[in-house]
Structure formats: C-alpha cells, structure tokens
Amino acid sequence: MHILRLFLRGVDGLCRWAAYASAAVLAALFVLGFVEILSRKLLNYSIPIALEYSSYMLAILMFGGSAWALREGGHIRVTLLFQALGPKARRGVDFGATLFAFGIAVFLARAFIGFTAGTYRRGSVSYFPSETPLAWPQTAVAFGITLISLALFARLIRLVIGEATESDAAGSALENLEPADLRLEDAVAGLATEDGKAAPEPGQAPS
C-alpha cells in the first residue's frame, strides 16, 4: 500500500508540474499573439513563426493541462445520472466511465508515441520557413496524452481503494451529491417561497 501511495503522489506531482509548464506555454502564447498584433498594427509586419508556433503551443496546452484538470475536478461532467444513484452506484458508474476513458487514452498514447517515433526517424520538418523539426512539439503532445493515461489509471486505483478522486472541494463534492428527490423537494420549496407563500413543513398540509 505504501508503494501504491507513492505512485499516486508521483503521478499527482507530474500532473502538477505539467500544469505549471502549460501555464508558462499559455503565457508565451499570449506574448507571441500580443507582439504579433502590435507588429501588424504598427509596423505592417507579420512575425514568420507566429501562426506556426501558436498552433504548436495550443496543442501542447490542450493535452499538457488535462491531467491536472482531471485530478482537480476541472473537467465538465453531467451529474444528472449521479443524482438518482446512491454512493455505491455512483462509484460503480464512475469506475466504468474512468475505465472506458483510460482505454481510449492508452490507445491514443500508443498511437501518438508511434507517430512521433516515425517523425524522429524520418526527420520531418514543418513546411513553414522555420523548418521546425515536427518531432519537438509532437513529443510534448505525446507526453501530455501519456500523462492523461497515468492520471486516469491513478483515478481507477483511488476508486478501488476508496480514496477521493479529486483533490479540491468542488470535485470531491461530486461524491456527496444529494439524492434527486431531496433536490426536487428543495426546488419545490423555493418555488413556493417565490410565490409569496411559506413552504409547508414536512407532514403539514399546504395552506
């Protein structure tokens, strides 16, 4: 169990540092875009690498920060089904969905790693004037997809051992959703209050 927890902490650490790197890439993307706009406006000159490198950085951002977002509960999820299930059923559905996502992520990681390895062998470069080796940005994207696979695997482990799957309060609250009937009662009570009538107490006939 100690080794397992070390593995989970290691994956969390990798996800965190990948998020830091993605934040730096986002800052660089902003600077490049801002300088490109000023250059076009004031000098009527376009930076040759602006479009090319912006595309690379956007791809790196998309995959570099996804693993950290998964751990922090930042991905969009529809909780309508969860509201109608009990805690054990929710965990079962969560496990099935995570397992499905893990399979897709592993497939994508293997495919992209193979694709990147082929780019290294061929020595492919971009068709832009910079002739940037395409293996460089592809390596960063392949690392991001592989990290997503590791984060999903770590999530599966946490579901099995009963740990919280998200590290923030908002994400962990998903596991503590109220049953749908209680939420419906709250909604009905709120509507009654808005109409100017006090909501009846449980067991009391409405006036």
N, C-alpha and C positions, 0 to 999 in steps of 0.2 A: 504493500500500500504506500510505503514511503517513496519508492521509486516511481509509482504512478503519480503521486502528487508532485514530485519533482518534474516529471514530464509535463504535467498540466501547467505548472508555473513557467516552465521553459517555453511552451507554446504561447502562453499569455505574454511573456516578455518579448518574444519575436513579433507578435502581433502589435505590441505597443511601439516597438522601435520601427516597424514598418509604417505605422501611423505617423510617427514623427517624420520619417523620410517623405511620406506622402504630403505632409504639411509643408515641408521645405520645397517639394516639387510644385505644390499649389502656389506658394509664394513666388517661385521662379516663373511660373506660368503667368501670374499677374504682372510681374515686372516686364516680361517679354511682350505681353499684349499691350501694356501701357506705353512702353517705349516705341512699339510699332505704330500705335495710333499717333503719338507725338511726331514721329518721324514722317509719317504720311502727311500729317496736317501742316507741319512747319517747314519741312524740307522737301516734300513731294518725293520721298524716297522710301521704298519698302525694304525691310531687313530680309535678306535672302533666306535665312533659316527660320523665320517667324512661323510660317504656316507648317513647315515640316516638323519642327521641334515642339510646337504646340500640340500636334497630333500625337507625338510620342508621349508627351507628358500627360495628356488626357487619358491615354490608355493605361499608363502607369498608375495614375490617380485612381482610376476605376477599380483596379484589382489590388493595389497596394493597401488601401484603407478598408477593404471589405471584411477582412478577417477580424480587425479590431472592432469594426461596427457590429459584427456578429456577437462578439464577446460582450460588448456594451449594450446589446439590445437595441441597436440603432436601425436595423432593417425593418421595413414596413411589413406588418403581418395583419391578417384579418382574423379577429378573435371571436367572430360570431359563433363558430362551432364550439370553441372553448367555453363559452358562457353557458352552454347547455350540458356540459360534461362535469363529472366530479374530478377531484385531484388526480386519482389514479388513471382515469381515462384520458385526461389531458396529457399526462406524462407519456402514455402509450402512443397517442396521436403525435406528440412532439417527437418521440423516438422514431416513429415511422417516417415522418417528414424529414427529419435530420438524416436518417439513413439513406433516403432517396436522394437528398441533396448531396450527401457525401459521395454516392456512386457517380453522380454527374460530375462533381468536382474532380474526382480521381481520373475519370475518363478525359476531361478537358486538360488536366495537368499532364497526363501522359502524352496526349496528342500534341500539346504545345511544346513540351520539352523535346519531343522528337522533331518537331518542326524547327525549333531553334537550333538543335544539333545539326540538322541539314543545312541551315543557313551558315553555320560556322564552317562546315565542310566546303560549301560552295564559295564562301567568301562574298556573299551577296551584299551589294551596297544599294542605297536609295537612288532613285532616278533624278533627284534634285541635284543642283550644282555642288552641294556639300559632299555628296557621295558618302554619306554616313554609313558605316557598317550596320546593317539591319539587325545583326545578332545582338548588338548592345541594348537597344530598347526591348527586343524580344526576350532577352534574359531577365530583365526586370519584370516584365509581364508574366513570364513563366514562374518566377519566384513568387509573385503575388497569388497566382492561381494555386500553386503548391501550398502556400501558407493558408489559403482558404480551406483546402482539403484537410490540413492539420487541425485547423480550428474546428471544423465540423467533426473530426474524429475525437477531439478533446470534448466537444459537446456531447457526443454519444457516451463517452466514458462518464461524464458528470451525470447524465441521465440514469446510467446503470447504478452508480454508487450513491445516488440521491443528493448530489450537490446542486447548488443553484447554477443554472446555465448562463445567467447574465450577471455581470458584476455591479451594475448600477441598480438603483431602487426602481426606476421606471421599468427596466426589463424584468427584474425579479417579480414585479407586481403582476406580471402575466400569469404566474403560477398561483396567484391568490385572488383570481377573479371571483366575484360573487356569482352565484347561480343566476340563470336568466330570469327565474320567477321573482327573485328578490329585486333585481334591477327593474323589472316591469312594475312591481309594486311602488318603487320609488318614483318611477316616471308618472304613474297614475296619480300618486300623491302630489307631485309637483304640478300637474295639470289642474288638479282640484284647487290648489292654493292660488294658482294664477287666475282662476275664475272668481276669486274673492271668497271662496268657501274653505274653511279649515278642513284638512284631510281627517276622516274619521279614524279613531283609534281602532286597533285590532279587536274584533268582536262587537264593535259598536255600530249600530245601524246608521247609515248616512241620513243627514237631516234634509 
